[in-house]
């Protein structure tokens, strides 16, 4: 057995001795990453639902405001009509008083008749004055309600504008980030690397041929160059969180190899990439998360060599922080 072969066997035997606690930790980290990813996805969907709901409420409030305006105009017109009738009744009352004075010398029956008419007119006048006062009070209440609805509508407009601005800022941030990443990795996009946007995130997908040899966790020098360029972009954008996901095909690792299974291989590859991103850079390690996806998120479900080659990849997922949008939703 040659010396190089002996060293190769010793190397893989050393790597296979991964402590159970380390493997459990990696599994926990994977679970945490999946949960955070689902939370971010749910938050993005919730933002979209909340935006639609806020617009629906705003439309309903505007309809109520229009209806309140029509009711206010109607009350004002009715108030004017009652005031006019009140004036006419006062004039009639004055005429009746004059008639009473003129007929005081007439018959007692005529005087009684006039008195009855006068009393009826007074009662009617009092009733109309009460109705007028009630209408005036109702009009005041309506005007207060109208003012409150106007204030509420203005407040909702302001909140909607804030939410729309937050969503627009997020879209702008993602567009700028994708442009910067694409620009930094321009020379690698035809060599097994692609940059895309989906689900409110920027995805940098690297094929196995750019990063690893078969069954290895050592990154190829060409892949190291690409990762260093990406690290420069991440240094300049400190508000972006980074998830590194390792993916394998559905072919199980060989028995006796340095890796227990595809889970082990995918996690170790993701960890290797994290170390390269952090080496010599000012990236805060708290922004980075690794995850091993094994064979369970293929991009091509086929069983051909071409499909399996596509599935052997690493995805670096860049996510903007949503603290401000969460804060606005909480308020």
C-alpha positions in Angstrom: 0.0 0.0 0.0 1.4 3.4 -1.1 2.1 6.1 1.4 -0.5 8.5 -0.2 -3.2 5.8 0.0 -2.4 5.2 3.7 -2.7 9.0 4.4 -5.9 9.1 2.4 -7.5 6.3 4.6 -6.3 7.9 7.8 -7.7 11.2 6.7 -11.2 9.8 6.1 -11.1 7.7 9.3 -10.4 10.9 11.3 -13.2 12.8 9.7 -15.7 10.0 10.3 -15.1 10.3 14.1 -17.6 13.1 14.4 -18.8 13.3 18.1 -22.5 12.5 18.6 -22.9 15.8 20.4 -21.6 17.7 17.4 -23.9 15.8 15.1 -26.9 16.6 17.4 -25.9 20.2 17.5 -25.9 20.4 13.7 -29.3 18.7 13.6 -30.6 21.3 16.1 -29.2 24.1 14.0 -30.8 22.6 10.9 -34.2 22.5 12.7 -33.8 26.1 13.9 -32.9 27.3 10.4 -36.0 25.5 9.0 -38.2 27.2 11.6 -36.6 30.6 11.0 -37.1 30.1 7.3 -40.8 29.2 7.8 -41.2 32.2 10.1 -39.7 34.5 7.5 -42.0 33.0 4.8 -45.0 33.3 7.1 -44.1 36.9 7.9 -43.8 37.8 4.3 -47.2 36.2 3.6 -48.7 37.9 6.6 -47.4 41.2 5.4 -49.1 40.7 2.0 -52.4 39.6 3.8 -52.2 42.6 6.2 -51.6 45.0 3.3 -54.7 43.7 1.4 -56.8 43.7 4.6 -55.7 47.3 5.4 -56.7 48.4 1.8 -60.1 46.7 2.2 -60.7 48.4 5.5 -59.7 51.7 4.0 -62.2 51.3 1.2 -64.9 50.4 3.7 -64.0 53.5 5.8 -64.2 55.7 2.7 -67.6 54.4 1.9 -68.8 55.1 5.4 -67.3 58.6 5.2 -69.2 59.2 1.9 -72.5 58.0 3.4 -71.9 60.1 6.6 -71.4 63.1 4.3 -74.7 62.5 2.5 -76.5 62.0 5.9 -75.1 65.3 7.2 -76.2 67.2 4.1 -79.7 65.7 4.5 -79.9 66.7 8.2 -78.8 70.2 7.3 -81.5 70.5 4.6 -84.1 69.1 7.0 -83.0 71.6 9.7 -83.4 74.5 7.2 -86.9 73.3 6.3 -88.0 73.1 9.9 -86.6 76.5 10.6 -88.6 77.9 7.7 -91.7 76.2 9.0 -91.0 77.5 12.5 -90.9 81.1 11.1 -94.1 80.5 9.3 -95.8 79.2 12.4 -94.6 82.2 14.4 -96.1 84.5 11.8 -99.4 82.5 11.9 -99.3 82.8 15.7 -98.9 86.6 15.5 -101.8 86.7 13.0 -103.9 84.7 15.4 -103.0 87.0 18.3 -104.1 90.0 16.2 -107.3 88.2 15.3 -108.0 87.4 18.9 -107.5 91.1 19.9 -109.9 92.2 17.1 -112.5 89.7 18.1 -112.3 90.1 21.8 -115.5 92.2 21.5 -117.2 89.4 19.5 -119.2 86.4 20.7 -117.9 84.2 23.4 -118.0 81.1 21.1 -115.9 82.8 18.5 -113.4 83.8 21.1 -113.3 80.2 22.5 -112.8 78.9 19.0 -109.9 81.3 18.4 -108.4 80.4 21.8 -108.5 76.7 20.9 -106.8 77.3 17.6 -104.3 79.5 19.3 -103.5 76.8 21.9 -103.3 74.1 19.2 -100.9 76.4 17.3 -98.8 76.9 20.4 -98.6 73.1 21.0 -97.7 72.5 17.4 -95.1 75.2 17.6 -93.6 73.8 20.7 -93.5 70.3 19.2 -91.8 71.6 16.1 -89.3 73.5 18.2 -88.6 70.3 20.1 -88.2 68.5 16.9 -85.9 71.2 15.6 -83.7 71.0 18.8 -83.5 67.2 18.4 -82.5 67.5 14.8 -79.9 70.1 15.8 -78.5 67.8 18.5 -78.5 64.9 16.0 -76.7 67.0 13.5 -74.1 67.9 16.1 -73.6 64.2 16.9 -73.3 63.4 13.2 -70.8 66.1 12.7 -68.7 64.7 15.6 -68.9 61.2 14.1 -67.9 62.6 10.7 -64.9 64.3 12.3 -63.9 61.1 14.1 -64.3 59.0 10.9 -62.2 61.5 9.1 -59.4 61.3 11.7 -59.6 57.5 11.6 -59.4 57.5 7.8 -56.4 59.8 7.9 -54.7 57.5 10.5 -55.3 54.4 8.4 -54.0 56.2 5.3 -50.8 57.0 7.2 -50.4 53.4 8.4 -51.1 52.1 5.0 -48.5 54.5 3.5 -46.0 53.3 6.1 -46.6 49.7 5.3 -46.4 50.2 1.6 -43.2 52.2 2.0 -41.7 49.3 4.1 -42.6 46.8 1.5 -41.2 49.0 -1.3 -38.0 49.6 0.7 -37.7 45.8 1.1 -38.2 45.3 -2.7 -35.6 48.0 -3.4 -33.2 46.4 -1.0 -33.6 43.0 -2.6 -33.2 44.4 -6.1 -30.0 46.3 -5.1 -28.6 43.2 -3.3 -29.3 40.9 -6.3 -27.6 43.4 -8.6 -24.5 43.7 -6.3 -24.2 39.9 -5.9 -24.7 39.3 -9.7 -22.1 42.0 -10.4 -19.6 40.5 -8.0 -20.0 37.0 -9.3 -20.4 37.9 -13.0 -17.4 35.8 -14.0 -18.8 32.6 -12.4 -22.4 32.6 -13.7 -21.6 30.3 -16.6 -19.5 28.0 -14.4 -22.1 26.4 -12.2 -23.3 29.5 -10.4 -26.6 31.3 -10.6 -28.3 34.3 -8.8 -32.0 34.6 -8.5 -34.8 36.2 -6.4 -37.8 34.3 -4.9 -39.9 34.4 -1.8 -38.5 37.8 -0.7 -34.9 36.5 -0.7 -31.8 36.4 -3.0 -30.6 32.9 -3.8 -27.0 32.2 -4.8 -26.9 28.6 -6.1 -23.5 26.9 -6.6 -23.2 23.5 -8.4 -21.0 20.8 -6.9 -18.5 21.1 -9.8 -17.7 24.7 -8.8 -17.2 23.8 -5.1 -16.4 20.2 -4.3 -15.0 17.0 -5.8 -17.1 13.9 -5.3 -17.3 12.8 -1.7 -15.2 15.8 -0.5 -15.9 18.7 1.8 -12.8 20.7 0.6 -13.8 23.7 -1.6 -12.2 23.9 -5.0 -9.9 27.0 -5.5 -12.2 28.4 -8.1 -15.1 28.1 -5.7 -13.1 29.8 -3.0 -12.6 32.8 -5.4 -16.4 33.0 -5.9 -17.1 32.8 -2.2 -14.5 35.5 -1.3 -16.2 37.9 -3.8 -19.5 37.1 -2.2 -18.0 37.8 1.2 -17.0 41.2 0.1 -20.6 42.0 -0.8 -21.9 40.6 2.6 -19.4 42.8 4.4 -20.9 45.9 2.8 -24.4 44.9 3.6 -24.5 44.2 7.4 -28.3 44.1 7.6 -28.5 40.9 5.5 -28.8 37.5 7.2 -27.2 34.5 5.5 -28.3 30.9 5.4 -25.9 28.3 3.8 -27.7 25.1 2.8 -25.9 22.0 1.6 -27.8 19.6 -0.8 -26.9 16.1 -2.1 -28.5 13.8 -4.6 -30.4 10.6 -3.6 -27.3 8.3 -4.0 -26.2 7.2 -0.5 -22.6 7.6 0.5 -20.4 4.5 0.3 -20.2 2.2 3.3 -17.0 2.9 5.2 -16.6 6.4 3.8 -15.8 9.4 6.0 -19.4 10.4 6.1 -22.2 8.6 7.9 -24.9 9.5 5.4 -26.0 12.3 3.1 -27.2 14.4 6.0 -23.6 14.4 7.4 -22.1 15.2 4.0 -24.5 18.2 3.3 -24.0 19.7 6.8 -20.2 19.5 6.6 -20.1 21.0 3.1 -22.2 23.9 4.4 -19.9 24.4 7.3 -16.8 24.4 5.0 -18.4 27.3 3.1 -19.1 29.3 6.3 -15.5 29.1 7.3 -14.4 30.4 3.9 -16.8 33.3 4.1 -15.6 34.3 7.6 -11.9 33.8 7.0 -10.2 37.2 6.7 -13.6 39.0 6.5 -15.4 41.4 8.9 -18.7 39.5 8.6 -20.4 39.0 12.0 -20.7 35.3 12.5 -24.1 35.8 14.1 -25.5 36.6 10.7 -24.6 33.2 9.3 -26.5 29.9 9.7 -25.7 26.5 8.2 -28.1 23.8 7.3 -27.8 20.3 5.7 -30.8 19.4 3.5 -29.4 16.0 2.4 -31.3 14.7 -0.6 -34.8 16.0 0.4 -35.1 19.3 -1.5 -34.1 18.4 -5.1 -34.4 20.9 -7.9 -34.9 18.0 -10.4 -36.8 14.9 -9.2 -35.4 12.8 -12.0 -33.2 9.8 -11.6 -30.8 10.6 -14.5 -27.1 11.6 -14.0 -28.0 15.1 -15.2 -30.8 15.5 -12.6 -28.6 14.2 -9.8 -25.8 16.6 -10.9 -28.3 19.5 -10.6 -29.3 18.4 -7.1 -25.7 18.3 -5.8 -25.4 21.9 -5.0 -25.0 24.5 -2.2 -27.5 27.4 -1.9 -26.6 30.6 -0.1 -29.8 32.4 0.9 -29.7 36.2 1.6 -32.6 37.5 3.7 -33.2 41.2 4.7 -34.0 41.8 8.3 -37.7 42.5 8.9 -37.5 44.1 12.3 -39.0 47.4 11.2 -41.9 45.7 9.4 -42.6 43.6 12.4 -42.6 46.7 14.6 -45.1 48.4 12.3 -47.4 45.4 12.4 -47.2 45.2 16.2 -48.2 48.8 16.5 
